[in-house]
């Protein structure tokens, strides 16, 4: 769906909100119900974990003192890169994934992680090469199908993106996150069919994963108001709440974007980034979505 907005509207969308507020709820028919207000929950932004700092110090020492084979050293670089990633230190993380690849070019995992950073930097061809390498080196790198699908989606190669996301979905059809990603990507090819496929999905009797409640909103079985009113049920810590919000705001942002509610989508993507759950792909790809939307709107302004 191509966005058609006036130049004044484009400017207002580009500069849209930075603070939390209450917003009108979109009802199940897709229209804004001005009588129903959704009070959006927030969590304190997650800070660096002390245990990660301790692990980082230990890994620094092990890498400095390492005299073993390259496979072991590549693993150490990769593990340190993951810690830097959780801390939000992207330059350090990216460097360590590169060092891991250079130390042991046959080690699949860092190609996948490095590829995500290449996507974020809009280096799409290099990212696809990284995901291809991960898949060639290991049959266990299933998430490379997801990340490659997201990259293809970003460059509007929707049939290829659909092929990859459906391959990823087929590897575990009970995973609600795969169901959500399949809905997002396949909606660019056939929105009614993608929604129908999502509506046909149901959680198993013993499957209580949080993402199913997001699916219920998209499928029209639960309203946004009901969803946010119950989002804290069973939450035992601020970090757990932040993780839930990171996922909820991201996928609901995509839902609104697909429906043409761009202002709400941008707001939700921005809210995703306030959680500081740096290691979640939802956090990373919310940043990418915001960049992509701003670029497209800027192009329309210049027309």
N, C-alpha and C positions, 0 to 999 in steps of 0.2 A: 504494500500500500504506500503510494507516494504521498508525502506530506504536502498539503497545499494550504499555506497560510499567508496572510498579508505580511508585509515587511514589519509593520509595528508589532504584530503578533509574534513574528519570528524573534524579534529583539527581546520581547518580554519573556519568551520561552527560554532563550539562551541565558538570560540573566536570572532564571527562576531560582527562588528560595534556597536559603541555607539554614534556616532554623526550623525546629519541629513545630507543627501546628495541627489543629483539627481540620479535617477536610470532609466535604460531602461524600457520602458513600455512593458508589455505583451499584445500582440495583441489578437484579438478575436479568432484567431486560436490556441492560447495557446503558441506561440513562442515569444521570445524576439525580438523586433524590435529595432535594434541598432540605427536607424535613428530618433527615437522618444524618447524624454527624458521627464520624468515626474518630475517636480519640486515639491517636497513634501512640503505642507504647514505646519507650526508649530504655536502653540499658546504659550503664556507665561504660565508656569505651574501655576495652580490655587492654591492660598494660602488660609489659614484658614479664614473663614468668621467671621467678628467681631460679627455679630448677633448670630452665633453659640457659640461664647465665652460667650456672655451675657446669652444665654439660659443655657449653661453649669453651670454657676455660680448659676443661679436660681434653677436648678435641684439638684445641690449639696446641696443647703440649704433645699429644700423640702424633700430630702431623709434623711438628718440628723435630721430634725425635725418631720418626719412622725410618727404618732401614730395611723394611721388608719388601715383598713383591708389589708390583704396580696395582694388582687387583685390590689388595688391602688398602693401599693409599687412596685409590679412586673411591673406595667405599667411605673412607674417612672424609674426603672432600665432599662427597654427596651428603653425608649425614650432617656435616657442618652447614652445608648449603640449605638444608631443610630447616635448621634452627634459625639461620639468618632470615629465611623466608617467613617463619612464624613471627619473628621480631619486626618484620616490615623493612628490613635492610636489604632492599632489592639489588642494589649494586653488588654488595658482598655475596649475596646468594647467587646471582647470575655468574659472578667470577668463579665461585666454587664449583658450580655445575660445569662450567667450561673447563676448569682444571681437572675435574673428574673425568670428563670425556677425553681430554688430552692425555691423561695418565693411563687410561685403559679404554681405548676406542671400542672395545667389544662389550662394555658395560651399558646395558640398555636404559636403565632408570634415569640417569641424568639427561639423556636426550629428550625424554618426555618433559621433564621439569624445565629444561632450558627452552624447549619449544614454546611453552606457555609464555615465558618472558619475551620471546621473539614476537609472539602474537600481540602482546601488550604494546610492543614497540612498533607495530604495524609492519614488521619485516615478514610478510606472509610467505613468500617463497622459501626463505630460510627456515621458517617454522614448519612448513610442510615437509621439508627435507629432514628436519629433526624428528618429527613424528614418524615418518617413513622409516628412518633408521631404527627407532625404538621398536617398531613392529617387526622389522626384519631380524633384529637381534634377539628378540624374545617373544614367544607366543603368549606371554603373560601380561604384556603391556596393553591391556584392554582400554585403558583410559586414553591412550593415544588416538583411538577412534573418535572418542568424544571431543578431544581438543582439536583434532583435525576437522571434524564436522563443524565446530564452532568457528574455526578460521575460514572455512569455505562459506559458511553462512555470512560472515562479515564481509566477504568479497562478492557476495550475491551469486555464488555458484550453488544454487539451492538443490538441484538434482544430485550433485555429488555429495553435498552436505547431508541430504536425506539418506543416501546410501550408507554413509558412515554411521549416522546416528541410529539407523535401524539395525545395523550390524552390532553396534554397542548394546542396543536394547535387547536384541535376541540372545545375548550372552547371559542376561539375567532379567527376565520379564517381570519379576516380582519387585524390582527396585523402583520405588516411586520417583527417584531423581532421574532415572533414565526415561521414565514415562513423561515427566515434565519437559525434559530436553527434546524428546521426540515431538511433543506437542508444539514447542516453540519453533523448531526448525521446519517440521512438515507443514505448519500453518502457512509458510511462505509459498507452498505449492498448492495446497487445497485446504483452506481454513476450516470449512464445515466438516470435511473428512477427518482432519486432525483433531478437532474438538470431539467428534463422535467417538474416535478411537480412545481418547482420554476418558470420556464419560463411561465407556464400557469397562474401564479398569476398576477393580475393587481390591482393597487390602485383605490379606488372609486373616483368619480368625485370631491368630496370635501375632500379627504384625502391627505394632503400635508406633512405627516410625512417624516422626513429626510431619514429614513431607506429604503424607496422605491427607492431612488436614488442609494443606495448600491445594492439593488436587481437588478436594471437595469444593473449595471456593471457585476454582476455574470451571469445574464441571457444573456449577450452579446448585450444588446440594447444600451449600452453606453460604451465608452472606459475609461480606468483609467485616461488617459490624460484629457478627457472632464470632467470627474467627479471631479478631483482635481482642474481644472480650474474654476469650478462653485461652489465649496464647501462653499465659504464664502457668497454666495448670500443670502441676508436677515438676515445675522448675525448681532446682535446689541451689542454684548459684547464679551470680551475675554473669559469669562467663557462659553458662548454659543458655541464659536468656539472650545474651548477645548473639550466640550462634543461631538460635531460632530466628531472631529478627533479621540477621544477615541473610538467611535463606528465604524467609517470608517476603521481605521487601524486594528481593531480587526477582523471584519468580512472579510475584504479583506485578512488579514493574514491567516485565515482559508481557504479561496478560493485558495490561492497560495499553502498552505500546501497540500490540497487535490489534486492539480495538480502536486505535486512533486517539486515545486519551493521552496525548504526549506530555502535557504538563504533569499529570499524575505519575506517569512512567518515570519522568526525570526526577521527580520528588522521591519516589521509591528507590531509584538507583542511588540517589544521593544519601538516603537514609541507610542503605546497605553499607556504604563506605564509612559511616560514622561508628560502626561497631568495632572497627580495628581487628576483625578476625582475618588477618592477612593471609593465612594459609588456606582459607576456603576459596574455591574457584569462584563462588558467587561474589565474593569481595573483589577479586581480580577482574572478573568479567563485567562487573558493574562499572568499574573505571573505564573499561574498554567501550561499553555501551554509551557512557556519557561523552566520551571523545568522539565516537562515531556519530551520535546524534548532533553534537555541536558542529562537526565537520559538514554534515548534510545540510543543516540549517544555514550555515554560513555560505555554502554554495548557492542555496536558494536566494539568499540576500543579495548575492553578487550578480544574479541573473538579470 
